[in-house]
């Protein structure tokens, strides 16, 4: 049974309240940073759309002072993890099916923020990113963007594929797959000579810790992320051509950081207690007859004698 779900035992109200406070802390961390923004507060004047090759894509980029060149702009958004497809990848089905799936398997998260203002502003920023791209294509050149929702409130979904076709990636930019992402080397076996793990496929998995009052990120296994966690996703906005020739915007996942797991743990404890109490309430008491009829007769006679003794004792 899945232990971590967002259900009636999960206190969404308290989680959303804490999300607001955490989002404010994280926003302060990037304040004044170059080409890194909190998605809820973006200076769009410093961002432009640029086309790149291998793979061919249009990206939101900004000037990076350290390198003295234009680089992909990073955006950070905090939310409650309500959906996920995270490493490791496991082999299922036959080899032929897995080979066909190589191009499409992905790392994916879905974030929810309830009515937290920072998350609502982040959802608005996603639409602003779409409009920014649309200004660089003909009127009918962009595929429609359909925002996702949960309980009529916005969600933000981000994903990155594990592999890139070899011909669509600069050979010099190919990367090794991290052992925490691919502990069984399944992805490395699936690559064969046709695919590589490139920069667009790499997702960093981290946990936020405090060291002497200063926030730091340390490596964390992807399996440690559970539904109900408060997390921070680092994303980028990228457009690719779809089969119809339109530019389709995607929210690319670049990193995922665990910020707080207390609410999902509390829900898991409540869920277990409820399951135990329900089980005890429905527990049947097994009645068992004697193995031999003689035993039943002996027991009946003994009870009658005990009853007689109790009666005489009361009369005395």
HELIX and SHEET records of a PDB file:
HELIX    1   1 UNK A   12  UNK A   30  1                                  19    
HELIX    2   2 UNK A   44  UNK A   46  5                                   3    
HELIX    3   3 UNK A   95  UNK A  101  1                                   7    
HELIX    4   4 UNK A  117  UNK A  134  1                                  18    
HELIX    5   5 UNK A  166  UNK A  168  5                                   3    
HELIX    6   6 UNK A  171  UNK A  173  5                                   3    
HELIX    7   7 UNK A  186  UNK A  191  1                                   6    
HELIX    8   8 UNK A  199  UNK A  201  5                                   3    
HELIX    9   9 UNK A  222  UNK A  224  5                                   3    
HELIX   10  10 UNK A  262  UNK A  281  1                                  20    
HELIX   11  11 UNK A  293  UNK A  315  1                                  23    
SHEET    1   A 5 UNK A  36  UNK A  38  0                                        
SHEET    2   A 5 UNK A  74  UNK A  85  1                                        
SHEET    3   A 5 UNK A 106  UNK A 112 -1                                        
SHEET    4   A 5 UNK A 153  UNK A 161 -1                                        
SHEET    5   A 5 UNK A 148  UNK A 150 -1                                        
SHEET    1   B 5 UNK A  36  UNK A  38  0                                        
SHEET    2   B 5 UNK A  74  UNK A  85  1                                        
SHEET    3   B 5 UNK A 230  UNK A 241 -1                                        
SHEET    4   B 5 UNK A  57  UNK A  64 -1                                        
SHEET    5   B 5 UNK A  48  UNK A  52 -1                                        
SHEET    1   C 6 UNK A  36  UNK A  38  0                                        
SHEET    2   C 6 UNK A  74  UNK A  85  1                                        
SHEET    3   C 6 UNK A 230  UNK A 241 -1                                        
SHEET    4   C 6 UNK A 247  UNK A 260 -1                                        
SHEET    5   C 6 UNK A 204  UNK A 211  1                                        
SHEET    6   C 6 UNK A 214  UNK A 219 -1                                        
SHEET    1   D 5 UNK A  36  UNK A  38  0                                        
SHEET    2   D 5 UNK A  74  UNK A  85  1                                        
SHEET    3   D 5 UNK A 230  UNK A 241 -1                                        
SHEET    4   D 5 UNK A  57  UNK A  64 -1                                        
SHEET    5   D 5 UNK A  69  UNK A  72 -1                                        
SHEET    1   E 2 UNK A 164  UNK A 165  0                                        
SHEET    2   E 2 UNK A 195  UNK A 196 -1                                        
END                                                                             
